[in-house]
Amino acid sequence: MSHQPFDRIFKTLAEEDVRAFLWLFGNLSVEPGDEVKALPRERHLPALAVDHAYLVEHQGRQTIYLFEAKARYQAEGLRQTAEYAVTLALEHRLRVDVAPVLVLFSERRAPERIEDRFAVELGAVRIEVKVQVRRLWEVEAGAVLEKEWPVLWPWTALMKAEAGILERAAERIAGQGDRRLAVEFVTLGQLRYDRSRLEKLLGQLTMFIPQELIEESPFYKEAQAKGRSEGEAKGRSEGEAKGRADEARRLLRHLLALKFPALEHEPSIDVIQDAGALEAIFAKVFAAADEESARRALSG
């Protein structure tokens, strides 16, 4: 899973309420007597893998649930998830069940039929892994709103919703009065809806999210800090002018990842070498109310 705001929201949910996390992404109801233990990632998976693995003991039976999440469909997602599952199974000497889950946030670019089995043959050895593919756009949002788990409500923006469900979700978030939930609702929802629509829904409920609220989001602050530190370091080694341009370019891409993810990898950004021009585009994207306005800002 690439390092975007969606990753952080996914990780935050896992850290704050693992039972809600397992219910939503694993379709797993953890009962009060069940034991759930997070497995440290660095012990069993590649260092750069972004995943979550939990050992769940239910009625005397132990199962490892492994989650790999993708904001959008990627062909290698199934292979990665399967390889992690095999690694875990071998490490635990097949003493426990392993249940790999590939979570997909957005229907965009996803094929109509997504493979859920990965097989590889190495001479006389054949390995086949069945992966549960959790397509959030096929999960009923109404079932989430029935749960008294406010941390799950922002995710309804990515789920299957009957008429009025998105409005109900916004109403419940507004009634909760949690500013972070509002930011998460808008941030996740931008994978599917225009940001201005989401803001209007919350605005009608006296909880309009201004740009200042987006700015105070930990995801936005992290993007800014990362862009500045990398730009400054590069500037010291390659010259002040180039460092300033690199910093501006990185900040622009981080801003796009937060507000308009579809434009994050726009190639025209790399062509611009003038820091002042990049900063001017940043200001226009910052003020853009929708993706089309941001696209016009990038094209000059």
C-alpha positions, -999 to +999 in steps of 0.1 A: +000+000+000+015+033-011+022+060+015-009+082+012-034+096+037-055+065+031-027+043+046-027+064+078-064+062+083-063+024+078-034+021+102-050+044+128-082+023+128-061-009+133-043+007+163-073+023+179-100-004+176-087-038+163-121-054+167-138-029+145-109-033+121-114-070+119-151-068+115-150-043+086-121-056+066-121-093+076-159-098+080-149-113+114-169-109+146-146-111+175-164-122+206-156-109+242-138-141+251-116-142+220-080-132+222-065-110+196-027-104+193-010-082+168+020-098+152+050-076+148+056-069+111+093-068+111+096-104+124+080-121+094+075-098+064+097-077+041+107-044+058+088-023+032+055-042+033+026-022+048+004-048+063-014-059+095-014-094+109-033-107+139-034-140+157-070-146+168-080-174+192-116-184+190-131-214+207-096-229+211-087-225+174-060-201+163-060-182+130-037-156+117-055-129+097-033-110+073-044-078+057-029-060+027-047-029+016-046-010-017-063+023-024-068+012-060-065-022-077-030-033-085-023-065-104+006-074-080-017-071-049-028-107-050+007-120-054+020-099-025-008-110-002-003-146-011+035-145-006+030-129+029+006-157+038+030-184+028+058-167+048+036-167+079+024-203+074+060-215+072+072-194+101+045-209+123+052-244+109+016-248+098+004-250+134-023-224+128-047-214+100-037-184+079-064-163+064-050-137+039-072-107+030-067-082+002-086-050+009-095-028-021-108+007-013-118+020-048-135+003-077-115+026-101-093+005-125-105-028-109-115-055-134-149-069-134-135-103-122-107-102-096-087-134-091-088-147-056-063-175-060-025-174-065-005-204-075+031-210-083+049-242-094+086-248-086+094-281-101+078-307-079+065-281-055+032-264-061+019-237-038-017-223-040-032-196-018-068-186-017-071-149-007-103-132+005-107-101-016-126-075+003-141-049-021-153-020+000-176-008-027-196-040-024-200-038+014-233-024+026-228+010+042-261+006+061-247-023+081-218+000+093-241+028+104-261+003+125-229-004+145-220+019+174-185+022+161-180+058+151-145+050+139-160+031+111-185+057+099-160+076+076-155+044+056-191+045+045-180+070+018-163+041+000-190+015+005-222+004-013-249+030-003-286+032-010-301+066-015-297+088+015-270+066+032-241+091+025-262+119+040-270+098+071-233+090+075-225+127+074-253+134+099-240+109+123-204+122+120-216+157+126-236+146+156-205+129+170-187+162+170-153+146+163-133+168+139-110+140+129-139+117+118-150+146+095-115+149+080-113+111+074-148+111+058-137+138+033-102+123+027-115+087+021-145+100+001-123+118-024-115+084-039-151+082-051-168+116-049-159+152-055-146+168-023-170+198-026-200+174-024-187+159+008-180+192+023-215+204+014-231+174+031-213+182+063-219+219+058-256+215+057-253+199+091-234+229+106-200+211+104-185+225+072-149+215+068-128+246+058-093+243+044-079+250+079-094+218+091-078+198+063-045+216+072-047+205+108-052+169+098-021+148+109-019+134+073-016+168+058+009+179+084+030+148+078+030+155+040+042+191+046+069+181+070+082+153+048+083+176+017+101+204+036+127+181+052+135+163+019+136+195-001+159+212+024+183+182+026+185+181-012+190+218-014+220+217+008+237+191-014+226+202-049+222+240-045+197+263-030+177+269-061+173+233-071+165+224-034+137+250-033+122+236-066+124+200-053+107+211-021+080+229-039+075+199-063+072+174-034+048+196-014+027+200-045+025+162-050+017+156-013-011+182-016-025+165-046-023+131-029-045+146-001-070+166-021-070+151-056-053+117-056-060+111-093-036+140-102-008+131-078+014+115-105+007+142-132+039+141-154+038+178-163+049+186-127+084+171-133+089+193-164+087+225-143+121+235-129+113+270-116+105+270-079+083+302-082+061+285-109+057+254-088+048+275-057+022+294-078+006+262-089+006+249-053-014+280-043-039+274-071-043+237-063-046+246-026-076+269-034-091+246-060-126+234-051-127+204-074-105+181-095-112+200-128-100+233-113-069+216-100-062+201-134-065+235-150-040+249-125-015+222-134-018+228-171-010+265-166 
